[in-house]
Amino acid sequence: MEKRVLGIILSLLGVVGLIYAGINFMNGGAGEKNIKTIIFAGLLGAIFFYAGIRLVSNTKDKET
């Protein structure tokens, strides 16, 4: 059960990171700092989202 909760938290953090990168992409200019922020937030968001989804899907429930 703990692994599923951690997976859900990681997935939510990943979604937040991807949304933040998308908002920066739509609002931002062409500055070097903005490009680094978009890449960093997007990459971390994608990693967290993928790890969370994999953790939830690979966790087996025990019968009680």
N, C-alpha and C positions, 0 to 999 in steps of 0.2 A: 504494500500500500504506500509506503514511503517513497518508493521509486516512482510511482505514478504521480504523486504530488510534486516531486522534484521535476519530473518531466513536464507537467503542466506549467510550473513556474518558469522553467527554461523556455518553453514555447511562448508564453506570454511576454517574457523579456525579449525574445527574438522578434516577435511581432512589433513590440514597441520600438526596438532598434531599427527595423525596416521602415516603419512609419516615419520615424525621425529622419532617416536618410532620405526618404521620399519628399518630406516637407522641405528639407534643406536643398534638395535638388530643384524643386519647383520655385523656391523663393530666392535662392542664392545667386550671387554673381559668379564671376569667373576667377575669383581670388584663389590663391594657392591654399590658404587655410580652409576655405569652404570645400575645395575638392578633397583635401585630406579628411575632413570631417565626414563627408558623404561616403568615402571609401571605407573609413574606419567603422562608422556606425552600420553601414550596410553589410560589411563582412562579419562583424560581430553578431549582428542581428540574424544573419543567415546561418551562422554556426550554431547559435543558441537555439534557433527554431528547429534546425535539423536534428540537433542532439536531443531536444525535448520530444520531438515526434518519434524518433527512434526509441527513446527510453520508454515512452508510453506504449508503443506498439510491441516492443519485445518483452515487456513485463507480463508474466503469467500470474493470474490470480490463483491463490490457494483456496481449496474447498474448506469450508469451516463446518 
